Amino acid sequence: MTDEQHPDLGRLGPLRGVAEALSLFTILPGPYLNDIDRPLARRAITAFPWLGLCLGVVAGGIVALVLGLGAGPWLAGVLALGWLAGATGGFHLDGVADTADGLGSRAAPEKALMIMKKSDIGPMGVMSIVLVLLVDAAAVVSLAGTAGSGAWWRVAILVGLGPALARAAILLATMTEVPCARPGGFGSLVAGVTTPRSAAINLTVLGCVCALAGLVAGGWMWCLVTVSCAALTLLIARGWIHHLVRRLSGMTGDTFGSINEVTQMTFWVLTALTVAVVS
């Protein structure tokens, strides 16, 4: 896609990738993309963590509003999850279900990929979606109960970072050395588009954002908690990516959705456990 085809996008400068990621990975209003190519995919994936941060800010705002009104952490968590699922059209949750069905079949990679490609969802897929959403909501409830005075905005900050880290994990999954399991699918469009330099820059900046968010939330202790949990989360995400590549011989669009949801859940669980210990 050239700038002549979409001059308005060209004028967005550094925000162009965010606008393209908005159109590719959400159902929210965004620019119409009539020709999706590798350069566009590279820009969109590079901007993916920052799109996640934008989505997370809204989710955190929902949590802050509900907790601030005294309506309870379960409602706050469910509404925030509803926003994230609705904004993406359930794209990532569908990936969780399909990946669970493929892995749960214990079949050879070729057979597992065929199972994942089917439009229906099996029992493993249903259980995986239910468990992911329950654990996510329970983590928000736990944070609200252990974060101390002013919990509504502290919890909101931690919730807001989850979608950003989830999409940062996609940078690791789209590194040039990570293979694609199914050439020709949507996953093949973004597979291998992230260079080590691009990943390093984005992850470093995101780490600074996490540190600043922790400082704002509760000083140096919260800064340490946030950065440590973020680093451990991405390390666990790296392990999940390695397992998926070993088990399925590479990445697919479904596995990207699985990585996103598993990473988000991992960060929220780790922060909930850590805050409970240090509080």
Secondary structure as UniProt FT lines:
FT   TURN            3..5
FT   HELIX           7..10
FT   TURN            11..12
FT   HELIX           13..15
FT   HELIX           16..25
FT   HELIX           38..46
FT   HELIX           48..68
FT   TURN            69..70
FT   HELIX           73..87
FT   TURN            88..90
FT   HELIX           91..104
FT   TURN            105..106
FT   HELIX           109..117
FT   HELIX           123..146
FT   TURN            149..150
FT   HELIX           151..173
FT   TURN            176..177
FT   TURN            183..184
FT   HELIX           186..190
FT   TURN            191..192
FT   HELIX           196..218
FT   HELIX           220..248
FT   HELIX           253..278
//
